[in-house]
Amino acid sequence: MAKKIINSIDRTALTPNYAPAWFTPIKGKKSILWDSNGNNYVDFGGGIAVTCLGHSHPELIKVLKAQSTKLWHVSNYLYNEPALELSELLAKKTFADKVFFSNSGNEANEAAIKLARRYFYDQGKLEKNEIIVFTDAFHGRSMLNISAGDSKIQKTGFGPLLKGFKRAKFNDLESVKKIISKKTAAIFIEPILGESGIIRATNPFLKGLRKIADKHKALLIFDEVQSGIGRTGTLMSYMGYGVTPDISTLAKGLGGGMPIGATLAKKHIAEAFQPGTHGSTFGGNPLACIVAKKVVEIISSQKVLSGVVKKTISFSKKLNALTEKYNMFSDIRTAGLWIGCDFKTVKSSNFIQSAYKEGLIVVQAAGDKTIRLAPSLIISDKEINEGFKRFEKAYKNIV
Ligand SMILES: Cc1ncc(COP(=O)(O)O)c(C=O)c1O
């Protein structure tokens, strides 16, 4: 029987499925948050890779304000201009020809799997419906996504889970070769494992997956919910790998804080989503799409993307310097401004609490030794320096 965990703050009407900090941010600007007591926090977490342009970006506010006085919602029986424009922009900037909009990473992944299965169904290949997934994967919390994911804790108590998934070992091509068959509809993978601590697929592995998928006439689906939108220094991480998927998902950074998900696909596959096959009431919401369009425009500029590369070097140097000085980390894994750090001795949960006290926000990753940094992609040098001053103090408080 699972132990009942009572949150330390059981004073709200919210369900207790999160364990939030004791303070409540009420406003944010750039990479600084302020709580209701006026304390400030340097935000190295970025709302888990969401606020890619920091908080209250003036250009995002401008387009949101303008759209808010024009049109909030129409049903999907009607087009709306922001959704049309965002889909065209994504099609122009990525491998995709067509985009399905939803509200979250969960839904984007759900649509990706449905699309892959439907694509083969339409060809009369009814048995081609198996999906190969990976060890340490995280794809979201819906029934489909916990079934595809590899976390026991996330599955516990929620069975029966969905069938049709076969699990291979991340970064191990042989394990994929062993289970792929003519029944395989798709290989579904995060090119870089996010929740598991920023672990990169190797280049030969992803290239190998592309080849195996082609050989078995299966689709390759990338979950770029966390790795997309400039996080790794290219608009989407597949661009850095030079391996193109057939379907890919986006969410998190796409809206810069507005809830939006997107499933990107090549035209011949997207054709499987004919009227009536799939849908979402809020998918393609004009407010979310107008903001996302501005986010993509800003992030895909060379200035921002090369800035990510420079800032990554700055973060790496500072983390390595702390390790040299304090023997702090056993491993630091960077994928652009998306960094997983394993502490040698301290617990990450203790560090996070101490960081809060010092006015710094970082995020937990797999297990209790790893933290994740996913700051704004345009965080300033001043904010980085201030954040690291607080980082050092937070560490010193707990050793
Ligand atoms: C790789 C990946 N896929 C899917 C999801 C689920 O996204 P959402 O929480 O928006 O449903 C997440 C969320 O952390 C994620 O990191």
The ligand as a Gaussian input file, in Angstrom:
#p B3LYP/6-31G(d) Opt

LIG

0 1
 C        9.911000      15.357000     -22.779000
 C        8.559000      15.705000     -22.245000
 N        7.474000      15.269000     -22.882000
 C        6.235000      15.553000     -22.452000
 C        6.031000      16.297000     -21.310000
 C        4.643000      16.586000     -20.844000
 O        4.335000      17.908000     -21.070000
 P        3.115000      18.612000     -20.321000
 O        3.451000      18.618000     -18.871000
 O        3.045000      19.963000     -20.952000
 O        1.904000      17.810000     -20.606000
 C        7.138000      16.780000     -20.605000
 C        6.955000      17.574000     -19.386000
 O        7.831000      17.748000     -18.582000
 C        8.426000      16.477000     -21.080000
 O        9.527000      16.899000     -20.454000

